[in-house]
Amino acid sequence: MTLDKRLGQRFLPYGANYLDWSDMDELREAIDQGVLFRYQTDGESVASRLERRVAERLGAGHVLAVHNCTEALRLALISTRPRTGDLVHIPAVTFVAVAGAVLSSGLIPVLVDVDDSLSMDTTLLPPGTRRSIVAHMEGTVAPLPEGVPYVVEDCAQALGARFPDGRHAGTRGYAGTFSFHHNKVLTSGEGGLLVTGDRAAWETMRCYHDHGSARVPGHYPTWNQDAHFGENFVTSEGVAAIQYQQFRHLDALLAGLERMHALAMQELPDRPDLTVLPRAAGDVKISLRFRWESRELRDAAVAALTARSIANWTLGKYFLPEHPVLTGRRSLYGDGFPWNLAPAGPLALSRDGFARTRDLLDRTLCVPLSPELPEQEQVLAVKALRQTLEAV
Ligand SMILES: *Cc1c(COP(=O)(O)O)cnc(C)c1O
């Protein structure tokens, strides 16, 4: 396959490049033992090993594996014991799963404007804000609001990122959530993790994620007299085994991204109408984020890259103020729950009705980096990118 073809066919498959039968010992073990349910035996499950490894790797207090990041967000929110209809402040620019997790937990999302880096502008949060989800988008570490008791860090796109103080994204707020969907840093097709430093919160989450039970591994679940209802978010040994394998490659993957990012920063064209959004040292460099002077130029760049089969994407899909899930305020419940509990008036915090945010998104373009390529191929890919951008 030619390099151009390889770059064009890949669309964000970071960890997917490291899926390899010769490196699937945990999966083989689980299959050989004939057990894919984590609580089947009282020995240490693959899921528990994964949780232990994640705690060590990220410096997280407590870890729980679940099916996906959306469930992890729901669990984090519900474990704060909110009242139905309570508000949760979320960024106006993020994947709709964030809003869906809030609504399906019986809570009301309030969209908050973003800054130049497309992270939530925490200065807009009103005093007394109780709950907020901060999303570290495209590997960019976002600032956390001060004085908010329940900050959930959505790290779906930022596994391995670090704050300036060295702590990992996901470990500074009340809870952190991670995704292993195909398009994320590491993958098990679908998969999620939840981390928290709060032992009692972890107990509540563990209980809720297994039907509200106080299960002892190896046994049928039991329920305490004060049990509350729960759901079933218990992960599978097969999925946990693949996640465990993927974690073996996290450092190489992050290093490959760093290397290609550094190469690209040296090679990019010097055009007055094009800027590259800066990346902090601790960000995961999953993409180059470009900002053009106008939407027309951005669209021309999309066309030029696409014609050369260079993968790229824009971020309009993340603009929640115009997302039908939010504008329509529809629900499958007959009484419109939970929208029927929303306060009157717009559920938005913006200085200008999101005009600036919209303009930023209209001029932004992302190009993924390829951690798995050897350096020589990364150099060629960066040169092809440079030529294409110069000709726009
Ligand atoms: C992918 C993603 C999610 C949802 O993750 P799933 O594992 O697919 O549920 C949530 N938030 C952000 C920012 C995402 O990119």
The ligand as an SDF file (V2000), in Angstrom:
LIG
                    3D

 15 15  0  0  0  0  0  0  0  0999 V2000
  -16.1310    9.1810   22.5630 C   0  0  0  0  0  0  0  0  0  0  0  0
  -16.4890   10.1830   23.5720 C   0  0  0  0  0  0  0  0  0  0  0  0
  -17.3980    9.9010   24.6020 C   0  0  0  0  0  0  0  0  0  0  0  0
  -18.1780    8.6230   24.6670 C   0  0  0  0  0  0  0  0  0  0  0  0
  -17.3880    7.5000   24.7990 O   0  0  0  0  0  0  0  0  0  0  0  0
  -18.0140    6.0450   24.5610 P   0  0  0  0  0  0  0  0  0  0  0  0
  -16.9870    5.1200   25.1230 O   0  0  0  0  0  0  0  0  0  0  0  0
  -18.1960    5.8950   23.0870 O   0  0  0  0  0  0  0  0  0  0  0  0
  -19.2980    5.9900   25.2970 O   0  0  0  0  0  0  0  0  0  0  0  0
  -17.6280   10.8670   25.5660 C   0  0  0  0  0  0  0  0  0  0  0  0
  -17.0030   12.0580   25.5110 N   0  0  0  0  0  0  0  0  0  0  0  0
  -16.1380   12.3680   24.5300 C   0  0  0  0  0  0  0  0  0  0  0  0
  -15.4670   13.7030   24.5630 C   0  0  0  0  0  0  0  0  0  0  0  0
  -15.8680   11.4700   23.5200 C   0  0  0  0  0  0  0  0  0  0  0  0
  -15.0200   11.7960   22.5440 O   0  0  0  0  0  0  0  0  0  0  0  0
  1  2  1  0
  2  3  1  0
  2 14  2  0
  3  4  1  0
  3 10  2  0
  4  5  1  0
  5  6  1  0
  6  7  2  0
  6  8  1  0
  6  9  1  0
 10 11  1  0
 11 12  2  0
 12 13  1  0
 12 14  1  0
 14 15  1  0
M  END
$$$$
